[in-house]
């Protein structure tokens, strides 16, 4: 399946597909170039005005943004948000001047021109060190996530005075927002909280789902057959939706949330923890 990805214009509602011209007629009313079973996906950016502060209600802020930009959530929509606004609202900020780095952290930082305080904080947030070489620290967080520096971040915070940590429980954070939207809108809107991770053997960064609520994190296709009668062996997961959202929720876009419209997710009590491969099934531990 190769869904089309479209971004609705800022300040306008997502419109229906444009009508076909007289020279673009498709058989039986089918839109030219599309298989009738191929969904059309829309990724609708949802900017927020101003900075999120500790104690802010994300439900209120997101609903205000929807109204301001002439958007509304519909049945079947999925809300994807960057973890930074979640962490900021939850007060997961640490003043770097209050961090006392160890001698080992200071030596490592001097060698590779890093901030020893960030390193010390990353180590404190780690369940274990996966690799520490050539100025790169890869850890497993208390959430079970494998990432650089325990996902401790100083970009897009406040110019380097504070570091931002992951939410204490991203699944619970997603569930809280899911419940808040349901109470206000009377709609069950799945929520995905994302962060940006690197990948082994690949350059660049991509988005991953670290919190999920209101949907199954794994959309299991195993056992089903493709059009050639081949039995499928793979699954679609919330990380793919997170990556799609990353196309409009970039680090410089000042758009920490978006709506994915048109994807048929499976409602349920899924969590991002469902995406963490058990050690017994992991060939690389």
C-alpha positions in Angstrom: 0.0 0.0 0.0 1.4 3.4 -1.0 -0.7 6.1 0.6 -0.5 9.6 -0.6 0.7 12.2 1.9 -0.8 15.7 1.7 -0.5 18.7 4.0 -3.6 20.9 4.4 -3.0 24.6 3.9 -2.5 26.6 7.1 -5.7 28.1 8.4 -8.0 26.1 6.1 -10.0 23.0 6.6 -8.8 19.9 4.8 -10.8 19.9 1.5 -12.2 17.0 -0.5 -10.2 15.9 -3.5 -10.5 18.3 -6.4 -13.1 17.4 -9.1 -11.7 15.7 -12.3 -11.5 17.8 -15.4 -13.5 16.6 -18.4 -10.3 15.2 -20.0 -9.4 13.1 -16.9 -12.3 10.6 -16.7 -11.7 7.4 -14.8 -13.8 4.2 -15.3 -16.8 3.7 -13.1 -16.2 7.0 -11.3 -12.8 5.9 -10.0 -10.3 8.7 -9.6 -7.7 8.4 -12.3 -4.4 6.8 -11.1 -5.8 5.5 -7.8 -6.9 2.0 -6.9 -10.3 2.1 -5.3 -9.0 0.6 -2.1 -6.0 3.0 -1.7 -6.6 5.5 1.0 -5.6 9.1 0.8 -3.8 10.3 3.9 -3.7 13.9 5.0 -1.1 15.3 7.5 -2.5 18.5 8.9 0.0 20.7 10.8 -1.2 22.1 14.1 1.0 25.0 15.3 0.9 26.3 18.8 1.1 30.0 19.7 3.8 30.8 22.2 5.8 28.6 24.5 4.4 25.7 26.5 4.9 26.3 30.3 5.0 23.8 33.2 1.4 23.3 34.4 -0.2 24.2 31.0 -3.1 21.9 29.9 -2.2 20.5 26.5 -5.8 19.6 25.9 -6.7 23.3 26.2 -3.8 24.5 24.2 -4.5 22.1 21.3 -8.2 22.9 21.2 -7.3 26.6 21.1 -4.9 25.9 18.2 -7.6 24.0 16.3 -10.0 26.9 16.7 -7.5 29.5 15.7 -6.5 27.6 12.5 -10.0 26.7 11.5 -9.5 23.0 12.1 -11.5 20.4 14.0 -10.9 16.8 15.0 -13.0 14.3 13.3 -13.9 10.7 14.0 -11.0 8.5 12.7 -8.3 11.2 13.1 -5.1 10.5 14.9 -3.3 13.3 16.9 0.5 13.1 16.9 2.5 15.4 19.2 6.2 15.9 19.8 7.3 14.9 23.3 8.8 18.3 24.0 5.5 20.1 24.6 4.5 17.2 26.8 7.7 17.3 28.8 7.4 21.1 29.1 3.8 21.0 30.3 4.8 18.3 32.8 7.7 20.3 34.2 10.4 17.8 33.0 13.0 20.6 32.9 16.3 20.5 34.7 18.4 23.6 35.4 21.9 22.7 34.1 23.7 25.0 36.6 22.4 22.7 39.3 24.1 19.6 37.8 27.4 18.7 39.3 29.3 16.6 36.8 31.7 13.9 38.0 35.4 13.9 37.2 34.8 11.1 34.7 32.1 13.1 32.9 34.3 16.2 32.8 37.2 14.3 31.3 34.9 12.8 28.6 33.3 16.2 27.9 36.7 17.9 27.5 38.0 15.2 25.2 35.0 15.5 22.8 34.1 19.2 23.4 30.7 18.3 25.1 28.7 19.7 28.0 29.7 17.6 31.0 26.4 18.5 32.8 24.3 17.0 29.9 26.4 13.9 30.0 25.9 13.5 33.8 22.2 14.0 33.4 22.0 11.4 30.6 23.8 8.9 32.8 21.4 9.6 35.6 18.5 8.9 33.3 19.9 5.7 32.0 19.1 2.1 33.0 22.2 0.9 31.3 24.9 2.1 28.9 24.7 0.4 25.5 27.7 2.0 24.0 30.1 4.9 24.9 32.7 5.6 22.2 34.1 8.5 20.2 32.0 11.1 22.0 28.7 9.2 21.5 26.7 7.9 24.4 23.9 5.4 23.6 21.8 4.3 26.6 18.7 2.4 27.5 16.4 4.7 29.4 14.2 3.7 32.3 11.3 3.5 29.8 13.3 0.8 27.8 14.1 3.1 24.9 17.5 2.9 23.2 18.7 6.3 22.2 21.5 8.9 22.4 22.1 10.6 25.7 18.9 9.1 27.3 17.0 11.6 25.0 18.2 14.5 27.2 17.7 17.5 25.0 18.8 21.2 25.1 17.6 22.3 21.7 14.4 24.3 21.4 14.2 24.7 25.1 15.5 28.1 26.4 18.9 28.7 24.9 20.9 26.2 27.0 19.9 27.2 30.5 17.7 24.0 31.0 17.7 20.5 29.7 14.5 18.7 28.8 13.9 15.1 29.9 11.4 12.6 28.5 8.0 12.4 30.1 8.2 10.1 33.2 5.6 7.8 31.6 4.8 8.8 28.0 2.0 6.2 27.7 0.3 7.7 30.7 0.8 11.2 29.2 -0.8 10.0 26.0 -3.7 8.4 27.9 -4.3 11.6 29.8 -4.5 13.7 26.6 -6.7 11.0 25.0 -9.1 11.1 27.9 -9.1 15.0 28.0 -10.1 15.2 24.3 -12.7 12.5 24.7 -14.3 14.3 27.6 -14.4 17.6 25.7 -15.2 16.5 22.2 -17.0 13.2 22.8 -14.6 11.6 20.3 -12.1 8.9 20.8 -9.0 10.4 19.2 -5.9 8.2 19.3 -2.8 10.0 20.5 0.8 9.3 19.7 3.7 11.0 21.4 7.0 11.0 19.4 10.6 11.8 19.7 13.5 11.9 17.3 16.0 9.0 17.4 19.0 7.9 15.3 19.2 4.4 13.9 22.0 1.8 13.8 23.7 1.5 10.4 21.8 4.5 9.0 22.6 8.2 8.9 20.1 10.8 9.8 17.3 10.9 12.3 13.7 9.7 12.3 10.6 9.8 14.5 9.6 7.0 16.9 6.4 6.6 19.0 7.3 6.8 22.7 3.7 7.1 24.0 0.4 5.7 22.6 -3.2 5.8 23.7 -6.5 4.9 22.1 -5.2 2.6 19.4 -3.1 -0.6 19.0 0.5 0.3 18.6 0.9 -2.7 16.2 -1.4 -3.1 13.2 -0.8 -6.8 12.7 -1.0 -8.0 9.1 0.7 -11.4 9.8 -1.2 -14.3 8.4 -3.2 -12.2 5.9 -2.6 -12.7 2.2 -1.5 -10.2 -0.4 -3.1 -9.9 -3.9 -0.7 -12.7 -5.1 -1.8 -15.0 -2.3 1.5 -14.6 -0.4 1.0 -14.9 3.4 2.2 -11.6 5.0 4.9 -11.8 7.7 5.0 -8.1 8.8 3.2 -5.5 10.9 2.5 -1.8 10.6 3.3 0.1 13.8 2.9 3.5 15.3 6.4 4.4 14.5 5.4 4.7 10.8 2.7 7.2 11.8 5.3 9.0 13.9 7.6 9.2 10.8 4.7 10.6 8.6 4.0 13.3 11.2 7.7 14.2 11.2 7.3 15.5 7.7 5.4 18.5 9.1 6.6 18.5 12.7 10.2 19.3 12.1 12.6 20.8 14.6 12.5 24.2 12.9 8.9 24.2 11.9 7.5 25.4 15.2 4.7 22.9 14.7 4.8 20.4 17.6 1.5 18.6 16.7 -0.4 17.4 13.7 -3.5 15.5 12.7 -3.2 12.3 10.6 -6.5 11.8 8.7 -7.4 8.8 6.6 -5.4 6.0 8.3 -7.6 3.2 9.5 -5.9 2.4 12.8 -7.2 -0.4 15.1 -8.8 1.1 18.3 -7.7 -0.5 21.5 -5.6 -0.2 24.6 -2.2 -0.2 23.0 0.9 1.4 24.4 4.3 2.3 23.1 5.7 -0.3 25.4 4.2 -2.9 23.0 6.8 -1.8 20.5 9.8 -2.6 22.6 11.2 -6.0 21.5 11.7 -8.4 24.5 15.3 -9.2 25.2 14.7 -12.9 24.5 13.7 -12.0 20.9 16.5 -9.4 20.3 19.4 -10.6 18.2 21.6 -7.6 19.0 21.7 -7.6 22.8 
